[in-house]
Amino acid sequence: MGIMTSKYTVSLLLLLAAFAPMVHSRPIYIDPSLQKNCRGMTYSIVSRSCSGSNGPAYKSFASVSGKLRPGDVVFFRAGIYTSPIVIRSNGSSPQHLRLQAYSAEPVVINLSGAASSASGIDVSGHRYVDISGLSVTNAPLYGFNAQNADNISLSNCEVSFSKNGGVIAVSSSHIYISGCRVHHNNQGGRSSMMEAVSLQNVDTFLVANSQVFQNGKEGIDSKYGSINGLITGNLSFQNAATNIYLDGTSNITVSRNVAYDVSSADKPGIGIGVESTYNTAKHPIANLEIADNIVYGNGAGITFWIEKGGLSWATISNVRIEYNTIADNVLNNWGGVVLSDGTQSNYGLGNVIQNNIFWNNTLNGGAEAIRDDAQVCSRFLVKGNFFQRGEPSATFGTDYVISSDNPFTAEAIHDYHLAKSSPARGAGIPDAHVLVDFDGRVRSTSRTDIGAYENPAD
């Protein structure tokens, strides 16, 4: 992963700290095939019985969850687990508590018969816990639940078919989610609680290199006071609501994601909003960097939405929409970037739309490359963008490029790299906020390309 902004650097350092080397490590095994618990050091990895010397082993995690100490490594052997994994111990800063699948074996926590209050994995109230390689399905509440938790990582996981949200963190800090597949959650539909990946009132988080798809509500949602977050390298697609949603959240970077093919025509690929009904602490939107993303196949590319215009606290400021490729969003008659609600007073200083490609977003009547239903585009600095000739826009801003030449290598298969002769090449305005492109390639400081990709010099 390349370094794009200072927030990248901070978040990556924090992530590395979350996986700090263990000073003490005690292996413990959980094996559902055992007839009895293996006391002492009698477990055999090879025979999966109490006839060896590899360490202690238990039939269920519940048998040992309250006995764990910092530095312990709990290995789950292959099998179907029908009881929730509830953490009852803490790790420490130098000695995290780790739970992981043994040698990448398939470990499935299937709660189809569990009580309605059960989450697949619950780390609520605990600290310094790393979980890797586990799968959760059919959770009656949430797949993964972290409330009032700190320094928690979830990696290489699969979370599916939860009745409510898939992976949630509430009133927590230092939450790191990476390499996960989160799909078919929110089986309860739009009325279910939370979203596929929900971060509510979380200070410092990472959602990276994950696939979030075909869920019954929003895909990735940072909301209601979450701050200092990085959402990067994800595929968020075919969700029933907005693929990536930012609601009452601040100091967030959303970069190098693909947000596509939302399953509801009235939803965008990326949404920026200030709700008021559930945002009871009145958190505004501030300091967002939305850069190097590819957004296609949605009702709109990126939308701005304020639930109740005119509220003095419901403001959107310092939001930078830069170097995105926003194309083929024609499920509705909205367009590329849509300023849908609010008043002039709701939009503060520092909002920028720069170096983006707007292409084929206006197939339906009324759609515009930049659509300004709220009449607030004067509150945005719009410059250096690429527009398709003939497509209407509420504003083209300054230093723009308009062309009828398709800028892409292979739009039909959603390969949005720039063609060799693309008029978007070398036509952008260099920007110190964004130093690398979608592929991690360093951007030119003199003749930068427009859109998510910076092509190498020919």
N, C-alpha and C positions, 0 to 999 in steps of 0.2 A: 504494500500500500504506500503510495506516495504521500508526501506531506503537503497539504493544500493551504491550511491556515494555522494560526497559532492554536486554535482549538483542537486541530488534529494532533499536534504535538502533545498537548496536555493530556488528551484522552488516551493516546497510545502509551504514554508513560504510566498513567494510572492503570491501564490494562496490564502492562508488564508487572506492575506492583502487585496486582491481584493474583498473579501466578508466581509469586516469589518462591524461591527454593525452600524446601522444608528442612528445618533443622533436625526434626525427629520424624521418623516414619515407621508406623506399625501396621503391617498388613492384616486385614481382617476380611474374611470371605463370607458372602451370603449365597447360599446354594439351596434352591427350593427342592432339589432332588434328594436331599439328605433325609434319612429316617430319624435322625436325632442331631442335636447340636454337638459339635466337636470341641471338647474342652481342651485347654492347654494349647499345644502346638501340633495337634494330631491330624489336621486336615491334609488330604492328598489332592493336589491339583489334578493329577493325571487320572486317578480313579474316581474322583469326586465322592470320597468316603472318608471316614475317620480312621485311616490306616497309614497316615503319612506324618510329615514333620514340617509342613509349609506354614502352619499358623492356626489360629482358632477359626471356626466357621459356625454359622448359624443358619437355621432353616428359614428364618425371616428377619427382616431388618428391625422389626419391632422388638425382637429379643435383645438387641444390642444398642438401640438408638440412644438410650439414656446413659450408656456406659462409655461412650466415645470421648476421646480427649484430643486436644490440638495435635496435629501432625498425623493422625490416623488416616490410613487409606483403606476405604471399604470397596472391595471388589465384588461386583455382582456377576454371578455366573449365568450362563444362558438359561432362559426359561420364561414362563408366564407368571407374573406376580399379581395377585388379586387383592392385595391390601395396599393402602396408601403408604408412601414413603414420607414419614413425618420426622423432620429433624428436631432433636431435643438437646443437642450439644452445640457448643461454639468452637470454632477454630480460634486462632490468634493471628496477629499480623505476620510474624515470621513462620507460623506453623498452621497453615490452613487445614481444615477438615475436608477431605476429598472423597467423593463417591463417584465410582466410574465402572463402566462395563469392563470385565476382565478380557483382555486381549481382543477387543472389538467384537466380543460375542453378542448375539442378539438378546437384549434384555427388554422385555415388554411388560409395562405396568398396565394391566387391563382392568379397569374398575367398572365394568358393565353391571356388576351386581352390588356395588358399594352404596353406602348411605348417601343421601342427597347433599350432605354438607362436605363430602370428601373431595379433596384435590389430589391429583396424582402424586405430585411432589410438593411438600409444604415446608418452606424454610422461614416462615414468618417468625419475627422476633429474634432471629439469630444472625451471627456474624461470621465472616471469613469461612465461607463454605463454597467449594467448587464441585460442580456436578457435570459429568461428561459421559456421553455415549448411551444414555438411557432413552427409552421411548415410552410415551404415555398415551393411552387411548381410552376413550369412553369415560372420561372423568365427569362425575355428576356436577361438580362446581367448576373448578379451573384445572387446567392441565398442570401448570406450574404456578405456585402462589408464593409471593414474597411481599409480605406486609410488615412495615416497621423492621426492615432488615438492612444489613450493611455489609458491603464487600462480598457480594454473591456473584458467582459466575455460572453460566449455563452454556455448555458448548456441545456441538456434535450430537444434538438431540433431535427427537421427533415428537411432536405434540399434535394430536389429532382427535377429532370427534368429541371434544368437550362440549357440555351443554352450554356453558358460558364462554368466557375468554380462554384463550389458549395459554399464553405466558403473560402473567401480570405482575407488576410491582407497584406498590402503593406506599406513600410516605416512607420511602427508603432512600438509600444512598449507595453510590458505587455499585451499580448493577451492570453486568457485562453479559451480553447474549451474542453468541457467534456460532456460525456453522450449523444452524438449526433449520429443520423443516417444520413449519407450523401451518397446518391445513385442516379444512373441514371442521373448524371450531365454531362456536356460537350456533350450535345446533338448535338452540331455542329461538333463533331468528333475530329480527331487529329489536325485540323486547328483552333479549338476554343481556346479561351484565358484562361490562367491559368489552374489549375487542380482542382480535387475534393475538396481537402483541401490544399490551397496554402499559404505559409508564405514566403514572399519576402522582404528582407531587414528589418526583424523584430528583435528587440532586446528584448529578454526574452519572451518565450512563452511556453504554455503547450497544448498538444493534448493528451487527456486521455480518456480511457474507452469508445471509440466510435466505431461504425461500419461504415466502408467506403467501398462501394462495388458497382460493376457493373456500374462504371463510364466510360466515353468515353476516358479518358486519365489516367494519373497517379492518384494514390489514395491520399497519404499524401506526400507533397512535401515541403521540407525546402530548400530554394534556394537564390542565389544571395545576399549574405551578411547577411543572418539571423544568429543570434548568441544566445547563452545561451538558448537553448531549450530542452524540455523533451517531447519525444513521447513515451507513455507507456500505456499498457493495452488495445490496440486497436486490432480489427479484421479488416484487410485490405485485401480484396479478390475479385477475379473475375473482377478486373479492366482491361481496355484495354491496359494499360501500367503499368510500374513498380508499385507495390503495395505501397512501401515506398521508396521515392527517396530523396537523399541528394546531392545537387549540389551547389558547391561554398559556403559552410556553415561551421560554426565553433562552437566549444564548445556545441555539441549536444549529448544527451544521447537517444538512441533508445533501449528500454528495455521492455521485457515481452509483446511483441506483437506477433500476429499470422499473417503472411503474406503468403497467399496461393492461389493456383488455378488462377494465372493470366490468362486472357483470350487470350493473344497473346503469341505464343510459343517463340517469340524472345525477351521476357522481363523476368527479374528476379523478385524474391520476394522482395529483398532489393537491391537498386542500389546506388553506391557512384560514383559521377562524377564531373568533372570540365569541364563545357561547356565554349566555348569562343564566339560563335556567339551572344548569348543574354546576356552573363555574361560580360557586357561592362565595369564594374568597376573592373574586373579581381580579383574576390574573389577566393582564393584557398580553399582546404579542410584541416581542422586542428582540432585536438582534438575531435575526435568522439569516443564514447563508444557504441558499438553495442553488447548487451549482453542479455542473457536469452530470446532470441526470438525463435519461432518455425517457420520454413520456409519450406514449402512443396508444391508440385504440380505446380511448375513454370518452365520456360525455363532454369533457373539457380537459385541457392540459393541466393548468394550475388555476385554482380559484381563490379569491379572497371573499370571506363571508363574515358578517357581523350580525349576530342574532337580533339585537335591538340597537338600531342606529341612534346616535345622539347621546348615549350614555357617556359621561365624561371619562370614566375609567376604561371603557372598551376601545382601546387604541391599538393601532398597528404601526410600528415605527422601526426603522433600521432593518428592513427586510430587503435583501439583495437577491434578485432572481438573475443569475448570470450563467452564461455558457451552457444552457440547456438546449437539447434538441426536442422541440415540441411539434410533433407531426402526426397527421392521420387521426386526429381526435374528432370523429364525426358521428358519434352515437347520438348527439344532441345538436341543437342549433346555437351552441355557446361559442366555441372557438378555442383559441390557444390559451391566453391569460384572460381571466374574467374577473373584473372588479364588480361583484354582484350586489353588494349591500353596504350600508353605512353612509355617513355624511362626511363632508370635508373635515369636520372636527375629530372624526375617528381615525384619520390618517395623519400620523405625525411626520417628523423629519426623517431623512435618510433612506427612503424607499427607492429602490433602483431596479430597472429592467434593462439589462445590458448584455450584448453579445449572444443573444439567443437566436435560434433558427425557428421561424414560424412557417410551417409548410403544410398545406392541405388540411386545414382545420375548419374550413368554411364551406363545406359541401352543402350544408343545409341553410335555408334562408334565415337571415338574422344573425348568423354566426360571424364573428370578426376575429382577426388575428389577436388583437387586443380589444376586448369588449368592455365598455365602461358604463354599465347600467347605473352605477352609483354616482356617476359624474364626478369622479375624484382623480382622474388620471393626471391632473395638474399637480397632484401631491407626489408624483413619481418622476424621477429622472429617467427618461427613456432614451437610450442612445446605442448606436453600434449594432442594431439587430438586423437580421436577414428576413425579408418578407417575400412571399410568392407574389409575382405580378398578377394583378386582377383580384386578389383577396382583399376585402375591405378591412380597415382597422380604425378604431377610434382615434388613434395617434400612431404616427410612425417615428416620432421623436426626432432626434438629430443623428447625423452620420450613419444613416441606414443604407442598406442595400436592398434593391428590389430587382428580382430577376424571374424570368419564366424558365430558366434552365434548372433542371432538377439537380440539386447539389449533392445527392447521395450516390453511393456506390451501387446499392441494390435495395431501393425502397420497398419493393414488392415482398422481400423476405425480411424486412425490418433490419437491414444492415445499413445503419445511418453514418458509417464512415464517409468522409468526404471524397467525392470523385476527384481524379487528378486535375480536371479542368473546372472544378467547382468554383462558382463565383463567391462562395463563402470563405475560400482560403485566403489568408492574408488580409482579410477585410475588417477584422475586429479591432477593438481598442484595448491595448494591454492593460491589465488590471492586477494590481498587487495583491488583491484579495484571493485570487485564484491562480495558483502557480502550476498545477498539473491538470491533465485532462482525464476523461473517463478511463482510459487505459493506463493511467499513471505516467504518461509522457509529459515531460516538462514543457510548458507553454513558452512560446516565443515572447520576448519582451519588446520586440520591435514590430513584427507583423503577425499578430496572433490570428488564428482561425476563429470563425464564429461557430458556435454549437458545442456539443459535448466532446468532440474529437479534435485534437490537434494533429494534423498529419505531419510526418517527417518531411524534411526538405527533399525535393527530388534531385 
